[in-house]
Amino acid sequence: MTTPIIPPAACRRRPTVAVLGAGIAGLSAAHELAERGFDVTVYEPRIDERAEPGNGHPAVKLGGLAASQYAKAGSHNGTHAELRPFPGRRGQPTVPGRAVAGEHGFRFFPAYYLHTWDLFNRIPIYQHTASATGIQRWTTTSRTVWDNVRRVVTQGTTVNGKPSLVFPREAPRSLAEFISTAGQLTEFGFTATDVQTFVGRLLRYLVTSPLRRATELENLSAYDYFVGRQPDGTRRFSYTPRFDALLLEMPRVLAAFDSRWGDARTNLTTYLQLQLQMDRRDNKADGVLNGPTTESWFDHWYRHLTQIGVRFVRASAECIDPPVVDARQPPHLRPRVRVTFADGTRVAPDYTVVAVDAPSAERITMALRAAGTGGTVADLDGFTTSAPPPDGPLQPDATRSGARRDPYAMDLMGRVPWDRFQTLSGVQYYFDTEFQLLRGHMYYSGTEWALSSINQHGMWEKRPNLADDGYVSVLSVDIGDFNTPSRHLVDATGRGKAARDCTPDELAAEVWRQIVAALTSDARCSPEEIMPWPAWYTLDRGLITAADTGLIVRNETPYLVPIIGDWPNRPGGDPWNPHGTSWTYRPTQARWLEDLHVRNVWQARHGGFQVHHNSVVFAGTWTKTFTRMTSMEAACESGRHAVNAILDHYLWVGSDGTDLRENTTLEWRFPFGFLDQGLSSPIRMPTPAGDYCYVFDIENREPADARPLRTLDSDFAAESLPHPLDVPTTPYEGSQPPPVQITEAHT
């Protein structure tokens, strides 16, 4: 590249960016772009429930699925997040005079959420101040959102017929603690052989290379990996019935998928990251916020973003209009898209970051697909609207029906365990007395609907009180299984009802019954003599009921789960690590040129997210990220990938189409696994337009002790050889293997 690059902030007219969606992915992209000199506007259709003229709250709802849910007593006509009297509540509780804050159950930040921790460090805490003349304003403090995190050091689980167990969310500090913790496992009925076999499978995974994980374990279920399923259907490893049941149950509780259908790579990578960080002794090993998420995080983020120049507009994107392309034009000079909103207004930004949910992304890109656009746009076709194949996720495409569905219709999605979209939602219970079951997360083992909960208000800096808030405590519950029938709640024919088939009152009452039954299974008295009863409840905002039947008919927050064989179907390019230390896919030269000239898709030659029509980039938990699981961390990471793609494209255009962004990484050497005190790499990779966003590959954070064998397995996998531990003798002569030839398509 010889053409001098003008950074965005120094341009006569700064490049403009429209970010569609104010969830974590969109806000992350807006934050990074604004810091690099782009002129950013965020468009979001939802309104903040608290917004009133002059009260300082954002005009739009920030945070997407992670936002706090504010509910007022409603008319029970399907209104979002309305507060409802709990069926069978005691007495006549006072109606809260203002909206109550609720949190979706698993709102926690494990240590491996490095993108999120890095972000928290860069968002100042703002306080409301008044000058001597009475002028009200928000001013920064020396604190950041990082300081709003409180550590959770315990987790509990129920055991049928026995006392509930409490485990530390940290490694044992002494031999006595280790023996005591290990001894508690016997309460589950596990044997030493169970634990030994399970740990052995985890260790085998740690010495398996990312390349082999991609080629072999993404098409294998987590359960089949743990039992060593052979091609003929036999199992190499066996467990006691209770441990076998745990292998099937835990993924439902944590991530709403059946371990017989969830892919082994995503499941095991996530599980290991959760466990490997338990040796941390600081406040960030496993944390929750010290208040409702919106108030402890998103409000401060909004104030900071507006301070650095980001604008917010309430608008709903209706369509992304393709430009008229002249094939004779050089690709880097071709026109860019326009965005049409629901009210008919149009904008023509230099870049558009599509950070809406997957169903909306598929819908608003229809015109682009009709115009022949490839890449992520083409991959989105049917991603949410295609019905799952009847014979399982690995059914060949040629034999699938091609039937389409409404991805939000409760009756059409998540009916089979291999549907990539399931329902992971819940209910918040409000009490007019103090009730804090455990200072941490609680798992209700054996419950039909795979329940878990947290009394998060116990960590809040400003605890709710009856006089001001109308409640004292809140229990947030996740429902991980909406398909299994209850053994207690039945319909008119005597068949058990699943959560998806219930009215809100039925669902709230049955979830509470299952919780109480799990907690008191060993009690010698009735539950009413032990437990308080909720006064109010509210369903998660995404669950919409019908006005006539009261049944849940729509789930506006479908949850993407990692199904076997489905990773290649995720729309868009593979994630790219600017440090150059991760496996990624990049197309051949011929395919790259065809995408560029025919399908209007540009991608840096080192790989990464794609840019469509010189302007459109996608971000969201449904894209391919190193995090892999649908989570706040995946959303934050995806926004960074989108920004890195924009930086690369900006430089390509600025170089008059000559800089293809192939060799962009500075060489550094530092010990494997080394991290600074901020839980991130000390290295940031520069570009003429500003640093690449820091991107963290969680598989690079696995123990250094496993790295030599994992590296050797990379060489074996590249040669299509079995894992070194499966080979009786080394296939090489001499002390060193021959060099591996990596194809152009991999790096």
PEHUFEN-V602511 format. One record per backbone hydrogen bond with DSSP energy under -1.0 kcal/mol. CO is the residue of the C=O (numbers start at 0). NH is the residue of the N-H. E is the energy in kcal/mol with one decimal. If there is no record, write none. Layout:
co->CO nh->NH e->E
co->CO nh->NH e->E
This chain:
co->6 nh->9 e->-1.6
co->7 nh->10 e->-1.3
co->14 nh->38 e->-2.8
co->15 nh->350 e->-1.9
co->16 nh->40 e->-2.3
co->17 nh->352 e->-2.5
co->18 nh->42 e->-3.1
co->19 nh->354 e->-2.0
co->21 nh->62 e->-2.9
co->22 nh->26 e->-2.8
co->23 nh->27 e->-2.3
co->24 nh->28 e->-2.1
co->25 nh->29 e->-2.6
co->26 nh->30 e->-2.6
co->27 nh->31 e->-2.3
co->28 nh->32 e->-2.6
co->29 nh->33 e->-2.4
co->30 nh->34 e->-1.8
co->32 nh->37 e->-2.2
co->33 nh->36 e->-1.5
co->38 nh->16 e->-2.7
co->39 nh->310 e->-1.9
co->40 nh->18 e->-3.0
co->41 nh->312 e->-2.7
co->42 nh->20 e->-3.0
co->45 nh->60 e->-2.3
co->47 nh->50 e->-1.6
co->51 nh->54 e->-2.2
co->62 nh->65 e->-2.0
co->63 nh->66 e->-1.4
co->68 nh->101 e->-1.9
co->70 nh->99 e->-2.7
co->71 nh->82 e->-2.8
co->78 nh->81 e->-1.2
co->82 nh->73 e->-1.4
co->83 nh->536 e->-2.3
co->85 nh->88 e->-1.8
co->99 nh->70 e->-2.1
co->101 nh->68 e->-2.5
co->104 nh->106 e->-1.8
co->105 nh->107 e->-1.1
co->108 nh->286 e->-2.0
co->109 nh->112 e->-1.8
co->111 nh->113 e->-2.3
co->112 nh->116 e->-2.5
co->113 nh->117 e->-2.4
co->114 nh->118 e->-1.9
co->115 nh->119 e->-2.8
co->116 nh->120 e->-1.9
co->118 nh->121 e->-1.8
co->119 nh->122 e->-1.3
co->119 nh->145 e->-1.1
co->122 nh->144 e->-2.0
co->124 nh->140 e->-1.7
co->126 nh->138 e->-2.6
co->128 nh->136 e->-2.5
co->130 nh->133 e->-1.8
co->134 nh->130 e->-2.2
co->136 nh->128 e->-3.1
co->138 nh->126 e->-2.8
co->142 nh->124 e->-2.6
co->143 nh->146 e->-1.6
co->144 nh->147 e->-1.9
co->145 nh->148 e->-1.4
co->147 nh->289 e->-2.2
co->149 nh->287 e->-2.6
co->152 nh->168 e->-2.8
co->154 nh->166 e->-3.4
co->155 nh->442 e->-2.5
co->156 nh->164 e->-3.0
co->158 nh->161 e->-2.4
co->164 nh->156 e->-2.4
co->166 nh->154 e->-2.3
co->173 nh->177 e->-2.2
co->174 nh->178 e->-2.7
co->175 nh->179 e->-2.4
co->176 nh->180 e->-2.8
co->177 nh->181 e->-2.8
co->178 nh->182 e->-2.2
co->179 nh->183 e->-1.3
co->182 nh->185 e->-1.1
co->183 nh->186 e->-1.6
co->184 nh->187 e->-1.5
co->184 nh->189 e->-1.1
co->185 nh->188 e->-1.3
co->190 nh->194 e->-1.9
co->191 nh->195 e->-2.6
co->192 nh->196 e->-2.7
co->193 nh->197 e->-2.5
co->194 nh->198 e->-2.8
co->195 nh->199 e->-2.1
co->196 nh->200 e->-1.9
co->197 nh->201 e->-1.8
co->198 nh->202 e->-2.6
co->199 nh->203 e->-2.1
co->200 nh->204 e->-1.8
co->201 nh->205 e->-2.0
co->202 nh->206 e->-1.2
co->204 nh->207 e->-1.8
co->208 nh->212 e->-2.5
co->209 nh->213 e->-2.2
co->210 nh->214 e->-2.0
co->211 nh->215 e->-2.6
co->216 nh->263 e->-1.0
co->217 nh->564 e->-3.2
co->219 nh->263 e->-3.1
co->220 nh->224 e->-1.9
co->221 nh->225 e->-2.1
co->222 nh->226 e->-2.0
co->223 nh->228 e->-2.6
co->226 nh->235 e->-1.1
co->226 nh->236 e->-2.3
co->229 nh->232 e->-2.4
co->233 nh->229 e->-3.1
co->239 nh->243 e->-2.7
co->240 nh->244 e->-2.2
co->241 nh->245 e->-1.6
co->242 nh->246 e->-2.0
co->243 nh->247 e->-1.2
co->244 nh->248 e->-1.8
co->245 nh->249 e->-2.3
co->248 nh->252 e->-1.5
co->249 nh->253 e->-2.5
co->250 nh->254 e->-2.8
co->250 nh->256 e->-1.1
co->251 nh->255 e->-1.3
co->257 nh->260 e->-2.5
co->257 nh->261 e->-2.1
co->258 nh->222 e->-2.5
co->260 nh->563 e->-2.9
co->261 nh->221 e->-2.4
co->262 nh->266 e->-2.0
co->263 nh->267 e->-2.7
co->264 nh->268 e->-2.2
co->265 nh->269 e->-2.1
co->266 nh->270 e->-2.3
co->267 nh->271 e->-2.7
co->268 nh->272 e->-1.9
co->269 nh->273 e->-2.0
co->270 nh->274 e->-1.7
co->271 nh->275 e->-3.3
co->274 nh->277 e->-1.6
co->276 nh->279 e->-1.6
co->277 nh->170 e->-3.7
co->284 nh->110 e->-1.7
co->285 nh->151 e->-3.5
co->286 nh->108 e->-3.1
co->287 nh->149 e->-3.9
co->289 nh->460 e->-4.4
co->291 nh->295 e->-2.6
co->292 nh->296 e->-1.9
co->292 nh->297 e->-1.4
co->293 nh->298 e->-2.9
co->296 nh->300 e->-2.2
co->297 nh->301 e->-2.7
co->298 nh->302 e->-2.0
co->299 nh->303 e->-2.3
co->300 nh->304 e->-3.0
co->301 nh->305 e->-2.5
co->302 nh->306 e->-1.6
co->303 nh->307 e->-1.7
co->304 nh->309 e->-2.7
co->305 nh->308 e->-1.1
co->310 nh->41 e->-3.2
co->312 nh->43 e->-2.1
co->315 nh->341 e->-2.6
co->318 nh->339 e->-3.1
co->320 nh->337 e->-1.6
co->325 nh->328 e->-2.3
co->329 nh->332 e->-2.0
co->330 nh->333 e->-1.1
co->337 nh->320 e->-2.9
co->338 nh->346 e->-1.9
co->339 nh->317 e->-3.0
co->339 nh->318 e->-2.0
co->340 nh->343 e->-2.3
co->344 nh->340 e->-2.8
co->346 nh->338 e->-2.7
co->350 nh->17 e->-2.5
co->351 nh->616 e->-2.7
co->352 nh->19 e->-2.9
co->352 nh->354 e->-1.0
co->353 nh->618 e->-2.4
co->356 nh->360 e->-2.6
co->357 nh->361 e->-2.5
co->358 nh->362 e->-2.0
co->359 nh->363 e->-2.7
co->362 nh->365 e->-1.3
co->363 nh->319 e->-2.1
co->364 nh->368 e->-2.0
co->365 nh->369 e->-2.4
co->366 nh->370 e->-1.2
co->367 nh->372 e->-2.3
co->368 nh->371 e->-1.9
co->374 nh->378 e->-2.3
co->375 nh->379 e->-1.6
co->377 nh->380 e->-1.4
co->379 nh->382 e->-1.9
co->381 nh->385 e->-1.8
co->384 nh->404 e->-2.4
co->388 nh->391 e->-1.2
co->391 nh->394 e->-1.6
co->395 nh->398 e->-1.4
co->396 nh->399 e->-1.4
co->402 nh->386 e->-2.4
co->405 nh->408 e->-1.5
co->407 nh->554 e->-2.7
co->408 nh->411 e->-1.4
co->408 nh->412 e->-1.2
co->415 nh->418 e->-1.8
co->419 nh->560 e->-2.7
co->421 nh->558 e->-3.0
co->424 nh->478 e->-3.9
co->425 nh->539 e->-2.2
co->426 nh->476 e->-2.4
co->427 nh->537 e->-1.8
co->428 nh->474 e->-2.5
co->429 nh->534 e->-2.9
co->429 nh->535 e->-1.8
co->430 nh->471 e->-3.1
co->430 nh->472 e->-1.5
co->437 nh->439 e->-2.3
co->440 nh->155 e->-2.7
co->441 nh->452 e->-2.3
co->442 nh->157 e->-1.9
co->442 nh->444 e->-1.0
co->443 nh->446 e->-1.7
co->446 nh->449 e->-1.6
co->448 nh->479 e->-1.0
co->448 nh->480 e->-1.6
co->449 nh->479 e->-1.6
co->450 nh->443 e->-2.3
co->451 nh->477 e->-2.6
co->452 nh->441 e->-2.8
co->453 nh->455 e->-1.2
co->453 nh->475 e->-2.3
co->454 nh->457 e->-1.5
co->455 nh->458 e->-2.3
co->456 nh->459 e->-1.2
co->464 nh->468 e->-2.9
co->472 nh->430 e->-2.7
co->474 nh->428 e->-2.7
co->475 nh->453 e->-1.7
co->476 nh->426 e->-1.6
co->477 nh->451 e->-1.4
co->478 nh->424 e->-1.2
co->481 nh->499 e->-1.8
co->488 nh->496 e->-2.9
co->490 nh->493 e->-1.7
co->494 nh->490 e->-2.7
co->496 nh->485 e->-2.4
co->497 nh->500 e->-1.5
co->498 nh->501 e->-1.4
co->501 nh->551 e->-1.1
co->502 nh->506 e->-2.8
co->503 nh->507 e->-2.8
co->504 nh->508 e->-2.4
co->505 nh->509 e->-2.5
co->506 nh->510 e->-2.6
co->507 nh->511 e->-2.0
co->508 nh->512 e->-2.1
co->509 nh->513 e->-2.5
co->510 nh->514 e->-2.2
co->511 nh->515 e->-2.7
co->512 nh->516 e->-2.8
co->513 nh->517 e->-2.1
co->514 nh->518 e->-2.3
co->515 nh->519 e->-2.1
co->519 nh->522 e->-1.4
co->525 nh->528 e->-1.6
co->526 nh->529 e->-1.9
co->526 nh->530 e->-2.9
co->534 nh->85 e->-1.8
co->535 nh->429 e->-2.6
co->536 nh->83 e->-3.0
co->537 nh->427 e->-2.7
co->539 nh->542 e->-1.7
co->541 nh->555 e->-2.8
co->543 nh->552 e->-2.6
co->543 nh->553 e->-1.8
co->545 nh->549 e->-1.5
co->550 nh->545 e->-2.5
co->552 nh->409 e->-2.4
co->553 nh->543 e->-2.7
co->558 nh->421 e->-2.7
co->560 nh->562 e->-1.3
co->561 nh->262 e->-2.3
co->562 nh->565 e->-2.1
co->565 nh->568 e->-1.2
co->566 nh->569 e->-1.8
co->576 nh->579 e->-2.7
co->583 nh->746 e->-1.5
co->587 nh->591 e->-2.8
co->588 nh->592 e->-2.3
co->589 nh->593 e->-2.0
co->590 nh->594 e->-2.6
co->591 nh->595 e->-2.1
co->592 nh->596 e->-2.7
co->593 nh->597 e->-2.4
co->593 nh->598 e->-1.2
co->594 nh->600 e->-2.2
co->598 nh->373 e->-1.8
co->599 nh->612 e->-2.7
co->601 nh->610 e->-3.2
co->603 nh->606 e->-2.2
co->610 nh->601 e->-3.3
co->611 nh->614 e->-2.1
co->611 nh->615 e->-3.0
co->614 nh->351 e->-2.8
co->615 nh->611 e->-2.7
co->616 nh->353 e->-3.2
co->619 nh->622 e->-1.7
co->626 nh->628 e->-2.2
co->630 nh->634 e->-1.9
co->631 nh->635 e->-2.4
co->632 nh->636 e->-2.6
co->633 nh->637 e->-2.5
co->634 nh->638 e->-1.8
co->635 nh->639 e->-1.3
co->636 nh->640 e->-2.1
co->637 nh->641 e->-2.2
co->638 nh->642 e->-1.8
co->639 nh->643 e->-2.6
co->640 nh->644 e->-2.1
co->641 nh->645 e->-1.9
co->642 nh->646 e->-2.7
co->643 nh->647 e->-2.3
co->644 nh->648 e->-2.5
co->645 nh->649 e->-3.0
co->646 nh->650 e->-1.9
co->647 nh->651 e->-2.1
co->648 nh->652 e->-2.8
co->649 nh->653 e->-2.4
co->650 nh->654 e->-1.4
co->651 nh->656 e->-2.8
co->652 nh->655 e->-1.8
co->657 nh->659 e->-1.1
co->659 nh->604 e->-2.6
co->660 nh->605 e->-1.5
co->670 nh->673 e->-2.2
co->675 nh->678 e->-1.8
co->679 nh->675 e->-2.3
co->684 nh->691 e->-3.3
co->686 nh->689 e->-1.8
co->696 nh->699 e->-1.9
co->697 nh->700 e->-1.6
co->702 nh->705 e->-1.3
co->703 nh->706 e->-1.3
co->705 nh->709 e->-2.0
co->706 nh->710 e->-3.0
co->707 nh->711 e->-2.1
co->708 nh->712 e->-2.2
co->709 nh->713 e->-1.5
co->710 nh->714 e->-1.4
co->711 nh->715 e->-2.0
co->712 nh->716 e->-3.2
co->713 nh->717 e->-2.2
co->714 nh->718 e->-1.0
co->715 nh->720 e->-3.0
co->716 nh->719 e->-1.8
co->722 nh->725 e->-2.2
co->742 nh->745 e->-1.8
co->744 nh->585 e->-2.5
